[in-house]
Amino acid sequence: MLGAESIYSAMTTWLFMKLIAARMQPGQGWTEFRQDNGDLFEGRPKKS
């Protein structure tokens, strides 16, 4: 995709991975995680 590198940010990706790690509960599946943390999938994450 032409210009895709301009929308990729390693820092943003890293921060989302940290948010996921902080919010994920032991034994929680991806479907349940997504239901509990919809803000990570629909726009800006809510502030903790």
N, C-alpha and C positions, 0 to 999 in steps of 0.2 A: 504494500500500500504506500503510495507516494506521500511523503510528509509524515508518516507514522512516528518517526523518531522525535518529532517535535511535540508529540502528545505523551510520550513515555517519560516517566520520571522514576529513577531508581529510588529516590528518597520516599516518594509517595508509596511505592510498592513495599518498601521496607517498613514504613509506618503502619500500613494496613496489616502486614504480617504480625507486627507487634500487637496491634489491637485484637486480632484474631486469637493470638496466643494468650493474651490477658483475659479474654472473655470466655474462651472455650473451657468447658467443664470436663473433668475426667469421665471417660466413657460416653460422652455426648457425640452423637452422629452429626454429619453435615446438615441433614434436613432439619433436625431440631435446632442446631446452631443458627441456621438461617432464619427460622421462625422467631427465635428469641432475639435476634440482632438484625432486624430488617433495615435499620438505619445504615448499616454497612453496605447494603445492596441497593438502596434507593436514593442515595444522595450523600450529603455530608453526615459523618458520624456524630452522634450526640456527645457532648462533652461529659467527661467523667468527673 
